[in-house]
Amino acid sequence: MRVTILFLLRTSKKRQNGNCPIYVRVTHKRKRIELATGLFAREDTWNTANQQVEGKSIEVKSINNRIRKIHSNVLDACYRLETIDEDFSVNDLKSELTGVSDVHTLFELFDYYIKTIFDQLGTGFSAGTLKHYKTSKNRLKEFVKKKYKKEDVNILDVDYSFIADFDTFLKKQYRNNLNTVWGYHKHLKKILNIAVSLDYVLKNPYLKFKVKKQETKREYLTLSELKIIRTKEIDIQRLSIVRDIFLFACYTGLSYVDIVKLNADHIQKGGDGGDWIIVDRTKTSTRCRVPLLDVPKEILERYKNYPVCENKGLLLPVLTNQRMNSYLKELADICHIKKNLTMHVARHSFATSVTLNNGIPIETVSKMLGHTSIKTTQVYAKIVDEKISKDMKKLKAIL
């Protein structure tokens, strides 16, 4: 056990009578706490080297005896804690010395926020967000158990070193890519921000720790590729259904989870007298308002009296996500499209080829996609700009 005990005079807190408070600083495992001793001394009588008051008066002797007693009490507290847990922290020591246990733990705060998310499901948070925070909590639990041999840690112990070690754990133990690692850090950073708001910690250690996020390539289909899929003769019923669901997503921008739940109530008349899809996004609970184009209108009409849809009260016979993505690979093969078709690609195609490339303002696209921030939509605008740049370079080469 390596513990450093230092007594120091706080001259910055000098009283009107010239006395300054004496503090005890305890350092353990490169972390420290400072506690008021309740003792005072004048600056000109304090011996910094010997950590005691100089003089021969009864008062001076009493103060020095008290300092030695406090030193002894600190050591005794350390030994007591060590018998319980060899890996005790300075915060454990603080609670032991003061008799006040104001310890708040990392997973206590995680549970607090997870409950907040659960209580606001459908109004401010989605089931997806709840699932992600639970996953982050479990991953952190694995890390804490492996690194610290504990079930939980004091929130004050979640410092720069903790974050850096967690970062290494994610990359080495799980070989997570940059964006997955970024997601875990995002959640931990949020929990620490809550700790700051509740005055459990002074500042968020993420102020100094920077997490990198890799910009991912968002695959999308061109209008000509969409036409190929739309006009392809398909005799296999399951592929025909999958083609319709995929195209519906391409021309509405809705995600798989939102298409699955579509029913007649989600089709309403807009201010222009036309049919609109009005639905709250499952992921963000943000309301989407999308005018129906001819292609999705035709698809909805096709399944109007479809038995599966009538029985379930839904607009489309959507298969499971796993089967959808599996059949989409077959669809890509028979259409001779070299891109990996997924429901995400459909949504990206709506954002780029169907809307932005046709001059729809980014603010409008953002609303239809149900983005909570236009920054998210700007990723698609960047893709469009890159394509324009490439097309112009080709033109320059010809001219």
C-alpha positions, 0 to 999 in steps of 0.5 A: 500500500503506497499512501502519501500523507501531507499537511499543508497550510491554506494561505489562500483562506487566511482569516482576518486574525491571520490564521490559516486552515491546515489541510491534510492531503492524501495521495493514493494511486496517483489520485488525491483528496484534501480534507480540512483538519479543523486546525489553524496556524499563522503563516510565519509559524508554519514549517512546511518541511516538517509539516508542523507549527513551530513554537513551544506554547501549549497551544502549538504542542496541542496542534502538533499532537493533533496533526500526528493523531490525524496522520495516524488516523489516516493510516489506520483507515487505509489499513482497514480499507485494505483488509476489505478491498486491496484496490480501495480508492481515495474516495473510499478513504474520504468516506471512511475518514469523514463518516459521510458516504456520498459515493455515487457510482457509474452504474447507478447513474447508468440505471438512472438514465436508462430509467429516464429513457424507459419512462419516456419511450415513445415521447422523447426516446425510442426502444432503439436508444434504450437498447443501445444504452443497455448494451453500453452499460453491459460492455462497461461492466465487462471492462470494470470487472476485468480491469478493476475486479469490481462490479461498479466504480465510484463516478469520481474514478471515471477519469481520463485514464479510465476512458483511455483504458476503456477505449483500448479494451474496445479496440483490442478485446472486441476489435470494434471499429472506430464508429462502434467505439465512438458510439460507446464513448458517446453514451459514457460521455452523456452519463458523465455530463449528467454527473456534472449536472448533478454536481457529482463531478466537477468536470467531464474528463471527455473535455480532454479525451477526443474520440475519432469517428470515421465517415462511412460511405453511404451506398445509394442507387441512381435513378437509372438503377431504380428504373431497372429494378422497377421495370424488371420482369419478376415471376417469383412472388417473394422477390416481387414482394421484396422489390415492392417493399424496397422501392416503397422505401426508396420513394418515401425514405421510410426505414424498415421499422417504420414501414413494418408498422404502417397502417391506414391511419398513417395515410392522411390528406395533406394541405395540398389535398394529396395523400401523405404518409404521417408517421412518428419515427421509431428511432427518434420519435420525430414525426415524418410527413412525406407526400406520396409519389406515384410509385409508392401509391401504386405499390399500396394499391397493389396490396390493398386487398392482400390477405396478409395485410387485411388480417394484420391491419397493415398496408404492406406484407413486410418480411423479417429484416433478415429475410428482406436483406437476404432476398434483396441480394437475389434481387440485385443479382437478377437486376445485374446491380453490383451494389449491396442492396439493403433497406438502408440503401433504399433510404439513402437513395431517397435522400440522394437520387430521388430528392436532393439530386432533383433540387429538393431543398435540404431542409425539406429532405431533412423533415421528410427523413425525420432527422432531429438535426439538419447536420445528419442530412448534410451527409447526403448533401456532401455525397451529391456535391461529390457526384457533381464534382466528378461529373464536372471533371468528366465534362472538363475532360471532354470540352 
